[in-house]
Amino acid sequence: DPLTAGADMAGSGDAVTAPMTGIVRLIDVDVGQAVSAGDRLAVVEAMKMEHPLTAPRDGTIAAIHGEPGSAVEGGAVLIALEPDED
């Protein structure tokens, strides 16, 4: 199911993307904040449902693109993690 995969994986690598077009309802992190894989970073509302976006890996928030109440296109990068050192 693409919606479940989007909510569970929330992107890959360094980018956390919106699973579909919707409205950003919540941003739970700040730039510079350390996060662990699976931490909730944001919530997007689409099709009358809330879709939590989670960290795909451990890392540090590098950038936030969007704010609560803003519209977002499906696939748009909402949160970027600093590049993985591996």
C-alpha positions in Angstrom: 0.0 0.0 0.0 1.7 3.3 -1.1 0.0 5.3 1.7 1.3 2.9 4.4 4.8 2.8 2.9 4.9 6.6 2.8 3.8 6.9 6.4 6.2 4.2 7.6 9.2 5.1 5.6 8.5 8.8 5.0 11.1 9.0 2.3 14.6 7.6 2.0 18.1 8.6 2.7 18.3 12.3 3.5 14.8 13.5 2.4 11.4 13.1 4.1 8.7 13.6 1.5 5.0 14.2 1.5 3.2 10.9 0.5 0.6 12.9 -1.4 -0.8 16.4 -2.0 -2.2 17.8 1.3 -1.8 20.3 4.1 1.1 20.3 6.6 -0.6 20.1 10.0 2.4 19.6 12.3 6.1 19.9 12.3 7.6 18.2 15.4 11.3 19.0 14.9 13.7 22.0 14.6 16.8 22.4 12.5 19.8 21.0 14.3 17.7 18.5 16.3 18.9 14.9 16.5 16.4 12.3 15.5 16.2 8.5 15.6 14.8 6.2 12.9 11.1 6.1 13.2 10.7 9.3 15.2 7.6 11.3 14.0 8.8 14.5 12.3 5.7 15.9 10.7 2.0 15.3 9.9 0.4 15.9 6.5 -3.4 15.8 6.2 -4.6 14.4 2.9 -7.9 12.8 1.8 -9.4 13.6 5.3 -6.7 11.5 7.0 -3.5 12.4 8.9 -0.3 10.9 7.6 2.6 10.9 10.0 6.1 11.3 8.4 8.9 9.6 10.3 12.6 9.7 10.2 14.0 7.1 7.7 17.3 6.9 9.7 19.1 8.3 12.7 20.4 11.8 11.9 20.2 15.5 12.4 17.6 17.8 10.9 19.3 20.0 8.2 16.3 21.9 6.8 12.6 22.2 7.1 10.6 23.1 3.9 7.1 24.0 4.9 5.2 25.1 8.0 1.9 24.2 9.6 -1.1 25.2 7.4 0.9 25.3 4.1 -0.1 23.2 1.1 2.4 20.6 -0.1 2.5 18.6 -3.3 2.9 14.8 -3.2 6.6 13.9 -3.3 7.8 17.3 -2.2 10.7 17.3 0.3 9.4 18.6 3.7 12.4 17.8 5.9 16.0 17.1 5.0 18.5 15.3 7.2 22.2 16.1 7.2 24.0 13.7 4.8 24.9 10.3 6.3 28.6 10.1 7.2 28.8 6.4 6.1 
